[in-house]
Amino acid sequence: MARKRVRATLRLLDTTCRNYAKKGVPRELQKATKDLQVKGKFINPGKQIIGSVSGVEVGDEFLYWREFNVVGLHRQITCGIDYVNVNGMLLATSIVSGWVYDNDVEDTNELVYMEEGGNVIKRERKPKDQKLNGVDKYWHEKWLHERNMGKIPFNGKKATVVGRPNCIGYECCPSCKCPPTCQNKVSQHGIQFQFKIFKTKTKG
């Protein structure tokens, strides 16, 4: 029943959109989506859903972002990550990988998400550095915490902590709100001491 309702609603969205297009109404897709919302035709309305969405199956194909909104798969209109706050923790409920972002989707089982913002739609526009804002910043900080196993990989003297189980340290990026003196920003300050590496007969 839910599956049939999803398909019927998507057909209604397509039909409404085509009718607006024939009449020359601008932004016909946005207009059609708004009509369905006002008429209460949206499926799975309300809060974001954690887990499977009723009537939507793995492998379903969607032509437009607005279709995600209509079936309740993704509530956000432009943001790539939709989420819900559970006891102070942000849980991602859906992620949309748009063609305007340099996301890595070579493996269908894994997505390397490059964050929102800084996208280039028009050819004459130059790409900008990504900025960590909102939920993107939250996931970045969580990722840093997990990769560093919950501890800052550098000591107060900006040296790598000896005895860490992971030999790789992940630093805060320039977009983080922490100051330049942050203990987790080391390599970004460049070379602090002059040294020379050379080969000898017994070493190197």
Beta strands, then each sheet from edge to edge (+ up, - down):
strand 1: 81-86
strand 2: 89-95
sheet 1: 1+ 2-
end
